[in-house]
Amino acid sequence: MTAATFKLSTNLNEPSPDMSAYLQALWYDAKGNWEKAHTLIQDIEDKNAAWIHAYLHRKEGDNWNADYWYRRAGKSRPAVDLDTEWATIVNAFL
């Protein structure tokens, strides 16, 4: 799958069942379902999930919480817009 086909897949009603939980969370986020994205990612205890968790809280406007999750991911809050960060994360997991 490419980033372009991943983005196109958000026109469907459900994500592909072969998608990782990371990509499913990003898929739901792209569909405007922040809650579902957060529910999928919040209980996964690794740096990858922490990165997505950080992005979601940044998108929510909770920078304090986002920064906590960025630290858990071993990253800093990026100085790019949310769409660019989303695309960067998607590409990292494809």
C-alpha positions in Angstrom: 0.0 0.0 0.0 1.2 3.5 -0.8 0.3 6.7 1.1 -2.0 7.6 -1.8 -3.9 4.3 -1.7 -4.1 4.6 2.1 -5.6 8.1 1.8 -8.0 6.8 -0.9 -9.1 3.9 1.4 -10.6 6.5 3.8 -13.4 6.8 1.3 -14.5 3.3 2.4 -16.8 2.6 5.4 -14.3 0.5 7.3 -10.5 0.1 7.3 -8.9 -3.0 5.8 -8.7 -5.7 8.4 -5.1 -6.3 7.5 -4.1 -2.8 8.6 -2.1 -2.6 11.8 -3.7 -0.9 14.8 -1.4 2.1 14.1 -2.7 2.5 10.6 -6.3 1.9 11.7 -6.0 4.7 14.2 -4.7 7.0 11.6 -7.4 5.9 9.2 -10.2 6.7 11.7 -8.5 10.0 12.4 -8.6 10.9 8.7 -12.3 10.0 8.7 -12.9 12.5 11.5 -13.4 9.9 14.2 -10.8 11.1 16.8 -12.5 9.1 19.6 -12.2 5.8 17.7 -8.6 6.6 16.8 -7.7 7.4 20.4 -9.5 4.2 21.7 -7.5 2.0 19.3 -4.1 3.5 20.2 -4.4 4.5 23.9 -3.6 1.1 25.4 -0.8 0.0 23.2 2.4 0.4 25.2 5.2 1.1 22.7 6.9 4.1 21.1 5.0 3.8 17.9 1.6 4.1 19.6 2.9 6.9 21.8 3.8 8.9 18.6 0.2 8.5 17.3 -1.2 9.2 20.7 0.9 12.4 20.8 -0.3 13.5 17.4 -3.9 12.9 18.4 -3.6 15.0 21.6 -1.8 17.7 19.6 -4.8 17.7 17.1 -7.1 17.9 20.0 -5.3 21.1 21.2 -4.0 19.5 24.4 -0.3 20.4 23.9 0.7 19.5 27.5 -0.6 15.9 27.1 0.8 15.8 23.5 4.2 16.7 24.8 4.1 13.9 27.4 3.3 11.4 24.6 6.0 12.8 22.3 8.5 12.3 25.1 7.3 8.7 25.5 7.8 8.2 21.8 11.3 9.7 22.0 10.3 12.6 19.8 9.6 16.4 20.1 6.4 18.1 19.0 7.1 19.0 15.3 6.9 22.5 13.9 4.8 21.3 11.0 1.0 21.5 10.4 -1.1 18.5 11.4 -1.7 17.3 7.9 2.1 17.1 7.3 2.6 15.3 10.6 -0.3 12.8 9.8 1.3 12.1 6.4 4.7 11.6 8.0 3.3 9.1 10.5 1.4 7.2 7.8 4.5 6.9 5.7 6.4 5.6 8.7 3.9 2.7 9.2 3.3 1.8 5.5 
